[in-house]
Amino acid sequence: MSTLEEDVPRLQVLAAKLTKWLLAEEGFGRSLDDFFRGHSQYFDDYQDEHALHYTTLHKEFSTKLEAEVEGWLAEEGLTTDDLALILRAAKDGLAGEDAAAEVDLVEMMLEAVDYQKWISSIFALKRRIRERRKVRVRKVPRL
């Protein structure tokens, strides 16, 4: 058992920090946004005829995610073994306004290597982002 595994409060802090970094423009959020924008024609709704392109996108996304996360881990002085503990803590401890989108994001990271799980997570995340934007638009007062 690693020292980090025994340090539940630190795990929770790191899980919250990782989740924030994943969604933040200064973190992986920009890459995620760029990925969706750059491939938006494929992410409106899942279509079987684009299945080959989705496998290419999966490889591209997985490579980018892995590189970005390895950079974050290095900055935090952590290892990939620590990441598994942090992701489990993040998944178990998420709550709040955007918890569903955050859970989708954590799930996507956990499942990034499995194509079928990844594609399901990507579309769930995309739907949540789209729904969140609709809610924000509706909240704008009309003159």
KATAWO-V73656 format. One record per residue. RES is the residue in three letters. PSI is psi as a letter, one per 40 degrees, with the letter a starting at -180 (* if undefined). OMEGA is omega as a letter, one per 30 degrees, with the letter a starting at -180 (* if undefined). NEAR is the number of other ideal C-beta (glycine too) atoms within 12 Angstrom. Layout:
# KATAWO-V73656
res=[RES & RES]
psi=[PSI & PSI]
omega=[OMEGA & OMEGA]
near=[NEAR & NEAR]
This chain:
# KATAWO-V73656
res=[MET & SER & THR & LEU & GLU & GLU & ASP & VAL & PRO & ARG & LEU & GLN & VAL & LEU & ALA & ALA & LYS & LEU & THR & LYS & TRP & LEU & LEU & ALA & GLU & GLU & GLY & PHE & GLY & ARG & SER & LEU & ASP & ASP & PHE & PHE & ARG & GLY & HIS & SER & GLN & TYR & PHE & ASP & ASP & TYR & GLN & ASP & GLU & HIS & ALA & LEU & HIS & TYR & THR & THR & LEU & HIS & LYS & GLU & PHE & SER & THR & LYS & LEU & GLU & ALA & GLU & VAL & GLU & GLY & TRP & LEU & ALA & GLU & GLU & GLY & LEU & THR & THR & ASP & ASP & LEU & ALA & LEU & ILE & LEU & ARG & ALA & ALA & LYS & ASP & GLY & LEU & ALA & GLY & GLU & ASP & ALA & ALA & ALA & GLU & VAL & ASP & LEU & VAL & GLU & MET & MET & LEU & GLU & ALA & VAL & ASP & TYR & GLN & LYS & TRP & ILE & SER & SER & ILE & PHE & ALA & LEU & LYS & ARG & ARG & ILE & ARG & GLU & ARG & ARG & LYS & VAL & ARG & VAL & ARG & LYS & VAL & PRO & ARG & LEU]
psi=[h & i & d & d & d & e & g & d & d & d & d & d & d & d & d & d & d & d & d & d & d & d & e & i & d & e & b & e & d & d & d & d & d & d & d & d & d & d & f & d & d & e & e & d & i & h & h & d & e & e & d & d & d & d & d & d & d & d & d & d & d & d & d & d & d & d & d & d & d & d & d & d & d & d & d & e & f & i & i & d & d & d & d & d & d & d & d & d & d & d & d & d & e & h & i & a & d & f & d & d & d & d & d & d & d & d & d & d & d & d & e & d & e & h & d & d & d & d & d & d & d & d & d & d & d & d & d & d & d & d & d & d & d & d & d & d & d & d & e & h & i & i & *]
omega=[a & l & l & l & l & a & a & l & l & l & a & l & l & l & l & l & l & l & l & l & a & a & a & l & l & a & a & a & l & l & l & l & l & l & l & l & a & a & a & a & a & a & l & l & a & l & a & a & l & a & l & l & l & l & l & l & l & l & l & a & a & l & l & l & a & l & a & a & l & l & l & l & l & l & a & a & a & l & l & l & l & a & l & l & a & a & l & l & l & a & a & a & a & l & l & a & a & a & a & l & l & l & l & a & l & l & a & l & a & a & a & a & l & a & a & l & a & a & l & l & l & a & l & l & l & l & a & l & l & l & l & l & l & l & l & l & l & a & a & a & l & a & *]
near=[8 & 16 & 14 & 27 & 17 & 11 & 18 & 18 & 13 & 22 & 29 & 23 & 19 & 32 & 36 & 25 & 23 & 39 & 36 & 24 & 31 & 40 & 35 & 20 & 14 & 14 & 24 & 32 & 24 & 19 & 28 & 32 & 22 & 17 & 28 & 25 & 15 & 17 & 23 & 16 & 14 & 29 & 28 & 14 & 15 & 21 & 15 & 11 & 10 & 19 & 16 & 14 & 19 & 26 & 17 & 16 & 30 & 31 & 18 & 23 & 36 & 27 & 18 & 23 & 32 & 21 & 16 & 30 & 35 & 19 & 17 & 31 & 26 & 15 & 16 & 23 & 11 & 27 & 18 & 17 & 16 & 28 & 32 & 25 & 29 & 39 & 33 & 25 & 29 & 35 & 27 & 20 & 24 & 28 & 16 & 14 & 13 & 24 & 21 & 20 & 30 & 34 & 29 & 34 & 38 & 38 & 29 & 38 & 40 & 27 & 27 & 34 & 18 & 17 & 22 & 17 & 20 & 28 & 29 & 21 & 32 & 37 & 26 & 26 & 36 & 30 & 22 & 26 & 29 & 20 & 18 & 22 & 17 & 13 & 15 & 13 & 12 & 11 & 10 & 10 & 6 & 6 & 3]
